[in-house]
Amino acid sequence: MDALPRELALRIALATRVLPGVDIPKILGILHERVGSPLSDEKLKSVTVTNLKTGLGSLDGEEDGEDIGIGLANIKLAVRYLWGDEAEDEDLPTAQPYKDGDLPESIRVAVGSNSGALVNGHFGSCIRFLVYQLSATDYRLIDIRSTIEADDAEDRNLFRANLIKDCHVLFVQSIGGPAAAKVIRADIYPIKVPDVIDAVEQLKEFQSVFAAPPPWFAKALGRSAEERVRFAHDDGC
């Protein structure tokens, strides 16, 4: 990997991050096998969904990369990154201005995402976090935070947790135990959403929690200890 030009190395690293369970040595092996050596811009742009999918499937003796838990959408995204199209995410939403107090009684929510406004990222490999301010009746995308610098961090999971440390809730497709512990220590409540879903759809579904917030949620809303006890009592806890 060190011998590759930085731009090619970055494209390969980005592709790897959207392929759960696949590390850089594995994808390099697949690329050398499928498009030949040495790797170049032309060769990376010749990678197809079919040959990457077949190469991934060969990791466990199967013919289909989806059999090792990698969805077709992620394989297509990885191919786009290998082609150098990482900046051309046409469906990426636009963050809106926000200042404290704009949405009263609101919390801040991070969404692990690899494309558009979707919850389709794993905590340790997602390309970005979409950050929303969420109230019982409204929501607003207030920031988009790239995780690219996490690759150079000594503790990547801690770097990612610190990146969203102002958030109260995290939605991701998956998160490992050690990573979840770091997120929880940052006072962020991680929630797994295994199926790919639109971020706004997930936020609207989550708004129902505002009606009877559990103690941790009431604390995030800034309610007093007395109020949190009352909510817990009213909820039968």
C-alpha positions in Angstrom: 0.0 0.0 0.0 2.9 2.4 0.7 4.1 2.1 -2.9 0.8 3.4 -4.2 0.2 7.0 -5.0 -1.7 8.7 -2.2 -4.8 9.3 -4.3 -5.1 5.6 -5.2 -4.4 4.5 -1.6 -7.2 6.8 -0.4 -9.6 5.3 -2.9 -8.8 1.8 -1.8 -9.1 2.7 1.9 -12.5 4.3 1.3 -13.7 1.2 -0.6 -12.5 -1.0 2.3 -14.5 1.0 4.9 -17.8 0.2 3.3 -17.1 -3.6 3.0 -17.6 -5.0 6.5 -15.1 -7.8 7.4 -12.7 -6.9 4.6 -9.4 -5.2 5.4 -7.0 -3.5 3.1 -4.7 -6.5 2.5 -7.7 -8.6 1.5 -9.0 -6.0 -1.0 -5.5 -5.5 -2.4 -5.3 -9.2 -3.0 -8.7 -9.2 -4.8 -7.7 -6.2 -6.9 -4.3 -7.6 -7.9 -6.1 -10.9 -8.9 -9.0 -9.2 -10.8 -7.3 -6.3 -12.6 -3.6 -7.1 -12.4 -0.5 -5.5 -11.1 0.7 -2.9 -10.6 -2.5 -1.0 -9.7 -3.1 2.2 -11.5 -5.9 4.7 -12.0 -6.9 3.0 -15.2 -7.0 -0.4 -13.6 -9.1 0.8 -10.6 -11.5 2.3 -13.0 -11.8 -1.0 -14.7 -13.2 -2.8 -11.6 -16.8 -3.9 -12.0 -19.4 -4.7 -9.5 -19.4 -8.3 -10.8 -15.7 -9.0 -10.4 -15.5 -7.3 -7.0 -18.5 -9.3 -5.9 -17.0 -12.5 -7.1 -13.7 -11.7 -5.5 -15.3 -11.0 -2.2 -17.3 -14.2 -2.4 -14.1 -16.2 -2.9 -13.0 -15.1 0.6 -15.2 -17.8 2.1 -15.5 -20.1 -0.9 -18.8 -18.7 -2.0 -19.6 -17.2 -5.4 -21.5 -14.2 -4.1 -20.1 -11.5 -1.9 -23.5 -11.0 -0.4 -23.1 -14.4 1.3 -20.5 -13.0 3.6 -22.8 -10.3 4.8 -21.9 -7.5 2.3 -25.0 -6.1 0.6 -25.0 -5.3 -3.1 -25.5 -1.6 -2.3 -22.2 -1.6 -0.3 -20.4 -3.4 -3.1 -21.6 -0.8 -5.7 -20.5 2.0 -3.4 -17.1 0.4 -3.0 -16.7 0.3 -6.8 -17.6 4.0 -7.0 -14.8 4.8 -4.5 -12.3 2.7 -6.4 -13.2 4.6 -9.5 -12.6 7.9 -7.6 -16.2 9.0 -7.4 -16.2 9.5 -3.6 -17.0 13.2 -3.9 -19.9 12.7 -6.2 -22.6 11.7 -3.7 -25.5 13.4 -5.5 -28.0 12.4 -2.7 -25.9 13.9 0.1 -28.2 16.3 2.0 -27.3 19.9 2.9 -26.7 20.9 6.5 -28.8 23.9 7.7 -27.7 26.7 10.1 -28.5 26.1 13.7 -28.0 27.9 17.0 -28.8 26.7 20.5 -32.5 27.3 21.2 -33.7 27.0 17.6 -35.4 23.7 18.5 -36.6 23.8 22.2 -36.7 20.5 24.0 -34.5 18.8 21.5 -31.6 16.3 21.5 -28.7 15.8 19.1 -28.5 12.6 17.0 -25.7 11.2 15.0 -26.3 8.8 12.1 -23.6 6.5 10.7 -23.8 6.8 6.9 -22.0 5.9 3.7 -24.2 7.4 1.1 -27.0 10.0 0.9 -29.2 10.5 3.9 -29.3 6.8 4.8 -28.6 4.9 8.0 -26.3 2.4 6.3 -22.9 2.7 8.1 -21.2 0.6 10.6 -19.7 2.6 13.5 -16.1 1.5 12.9 -16.1 2.0 9.1 -18.8 4.6 8.1 -17.6 7.4 5.9 -19.4 10.1 7.7 -21.8 11.0 10.5 -24.9 13.0 9.7 -25.8 15.1 12.8 -29.4 16.1 13.4 -31.1 18.2 16.0 -34.3 16.5 16.9 -37.4 17.6 18.9 -40.8 16.0 19.3 -42.2 17.7 16.3 -39.2 18.8 14.1 -35.7 17.8 13.0 -32.9 19.6 11.2 -29.6 18.3 9.7 -27.0 20.6 11.3 -23.7 19.1 10.4 -22.0 16.4 8.2 -18.8 15.1 9.8 -16.3 13.1 7.8 -14.5 10.2 9.5 -11.5 10.1 7.2 -9.0 11.4 9.8 -10.0 8.4 12.1 -7.8 6.2 9.9 -4.7 7.9 11.2 -5.8 7.9 14.9 -4.1 5.6 17.5 -7.6 4.6 18.7 -10.0 4.8 15.8 -13.1 4.0 17.9 -12.3 6.7 20.5 -11.6 9.2 17.7 -15.1 8.5 16.2 -16.7 8.7 19.6 -15.1 12.1 20.2 -16.2 13.2 16.8 -19.8 13.0 17.9 -19.4 13.7 21.6 -21.9 16.5 21.5 -24.6 14.0 20.5 -27.0 12.1 22.7 -28.1 9.3 20.4 -26.3 7.3 17.7 -27.9 5.3 15.0 -25.7 2.8 13.2 -26.1 -0.5 11.4 -23.8 -2.3 13.8 -21.3 -1.6 16.5 -19.0 -3.9 18.4 -18.9 -4.2 22.2 -15.6 -2.3 22.8 -16.6 0.5 20.5 -20.1 0.7 22.1 -18.4 1.0 25.5 -16.5 4.0 24.3 -19.6 5.6 22.9 -21.5 5.0 26.1 -18.7 6.5 28.1 -19.1 9.6 26.0 -22.7 9.8 27.2 -24.1 8.8 23.8 -26.8 6.1 23.6 -26.0 3.7 20.6 -28.9 2.1 18.8 -28.5 -0.6 16.1 -30.6 -0.3 13.0 -29.7 -3.4 11.0 -31.7 -2.6 7.9 -30.9 0.3 5.6 -33.4 3.1 6.2 -33.7 6.7 5.4 -32.3 8.8 8.2 -35.4 11.1 8.4 -37.7 8.0 8.5 -35.7 6.7 11.4 -35.8 10.1 13.2 -39.6 10.4 12.8 -40.0 6.9 14.2 -37.8 7.8 17.2 -39.8 11.0 17.9 -42.4 8.8 19.7 -39.9 8.5 22.6 -40.4 12.1 23.5 -44.0 11.4 24.7 -42.7 9.2 27.6 -38.9 9.7 27.8 -36.9 7.2 29.9 -34.6 8.8 32.5 -31.5 8.9 30.3 -33.5 10.6 27.6 -35.1 13.1 30.0 -31.6 13.9 31.2 -30.5 14.6 27.6 -33.5 17.0 27.3 -32.1 18.9 30.3 -35.0 18.0 32.7 -34.3 18.1 36.4 -33.8 15.0 38.5 -37.3 15.5 40.1 -38.9 15.6 36.6 -37.0 12.4 35.6 -38.2 10.6 38.7 -41.8 11.7 37.9 -41.6 10.6 34.3 -40.2 7.2 35.5 -43.0 6.9 38.0 -45.7 7.9 35.5 -44.3 5.3 33.1 -44.7 2.6 35.7 -41.0 2.1 36.1 
